Amino acid sequence: MFDEILSLDQIKKEPYIVEHILWDLHPRDLMEPRSKLTEEGTKFRDEIKGYVFYIDTMDDRPQLFLMRHTAMDYAETLAKIDEVPQELLSGAIEENKDKEYFKMYPINSLVEAWLKKELGI
């Protein structure tokens, strides 16, 4: 849908995106199946629709990205946040080392606070 990866400054100018950031979701949450068979029957997960920050460690340096996720489970990387201090990303990775999912990590409260300050929320 988007032709280019957005920057932090571009995200700041998009109130819809800022209002629909899902602060409590982790990369692993996005990959859960829509339904599971349980002893009680089929259990459906809640719909996930919005924007999720995650830390990617595929390269030598951790990088912060924003992913758009739709109700139909379509996801795409929307933005790369270059301004975030590396020590914040490293701390989040260390804090969430047990939550790694295909080299993606959730943000922690310090990264969230930094983002909220930058986004003016």
C-alpha positions in Angstrom: 0.0 0.0 0.0 2.8 2.4 0.9 5.4 3.2 -1.7 8.1 4.1 0.8 9.1 3.5 4.3 8.0 6.5 6.4 10.2 8.4 8.9 9.4 9.5 12.4 8.6 13.0 11.2 6.1 11.6 8.7 4.4 9.5 11.3 4.0 12.6 13.5 2.0 14.2 10.8 -0.5 11.2 10.6 -2.9 11.5 13.5 -4.7 8.3 12.5 -1.6 6.3 12.8 -0.6 7.8 16.1 -4.1 7.2 17.5 -4.1 3.6 16.5 -0.8 2.4 17.8 -1.2 -0.9 19.8 1.3 -0.3 22.6 0.7 -3.7 24.3 1.2 -6.0 21.4 4.3 -8.0 20.7 5.5 -9.4 17.4 4.6 -13.0 18.5 1.0 -11.8 19.1 0.7 -10.9 15.4 1.7 -14.4 14.3 -0.8 -16.3 16.5 -3.3 -18.4 14.5 -6.8 -16.9 14.2 -8.3 -19.9 15.8 -7.3 -22.9 18.0 -9.0 -26.1 18.8 -9.4 -26.5 22.6 -11.2 -28.9 24.8 -14.1 -26.4 24.9 -14.2 -26.1 21.1 -12.8 -23.6 18.7 -11.3 -20.5 20.4 -10.9 -17.4 18.2 -8.3 -14.7 19.0 -9.3 -11.1 19.1 -9.1 -9.1 15.9 -5.8 -7.2 15.6 -6.0 -4.0 13.7 -3.6 -1.1 14.1 0.1 -0.3 14.3 2.8 -2.1 16.3 6.4 -1.0 17.0 9.0 -3.7 17.1 12.8 -4.0 17.2 14.4 -5.9 14.3 17.8 -7.6 14.8 18.4 -9.0 11.3 21.3 -6.5 10.7 24.3 -5.8 12.9 22.5 -2.9 14.5 19.1 -3.2 16.1 16.5 -1.1 14.3 13.1 0.1 15.3 10.2 -0.3 12.9 6.4 0.4 12.9 4.2 -2.3 11.3 0.7 -1.9 10.0 -1.6 -4.8 10.8 -5.1 -5.2 9.3 -8.1 -7.1 10.5 -7.6 -9.5 7.6 -4.1 -10.3 9.0 -2.2 -8.4 6.3 0.9 -6.8 7.7 3.5 -4.5 6.2 6.4 -2.4 7.5 5.3 1.2 7.5 8.1 3.1 9.1 11.7 3.0 10.3 12.6 5.1 13.3 16.3 6.1 13.0 16.3 8.7 15.8 15.8 6.3 18.7 19.0 5.9 20.9 20.7 2.6 20.4 21.1 2.1 24.1 17.3 2.1 24.4 17.0 -0.6 21.8 19.7 -2.7 23.4 18.1 -2.4 26.8 14.7 -3.5 25.3 16.3 -6.5 23.6 18.0 -7.5 26.9 14.8 -7.1 28.9 12.8 -9.0 26.3 15.3 -11.7 25.3 12.8 -14.4 26.1 10.2 -12.8 23.8 12.3 -12.9 20.6 10.4 -14.0 17.6 12.2 -14.5 14.3 14.8 -11.9 15.3 12.0 -9.4 16.3 11.6 -8.1 19.8 8.9 -6.1 21.5 9.6 -2.6 22.7 9.9 -2.0 26.5 8.5 0.8 28.7 11.6 3.0 28.1 11.3 2.8 24.3 7.6 3.4 24.6 8.1 6.5 26.8 10.7 7.9 24.3 8.3 7.3 21.4 5.3 8.9 23.2 7.5 12.0 23.9 8.6 12.2 20.3 5.0 11.7 19.0 3.7 14.3 21.5 1.3 11.9 23.3 
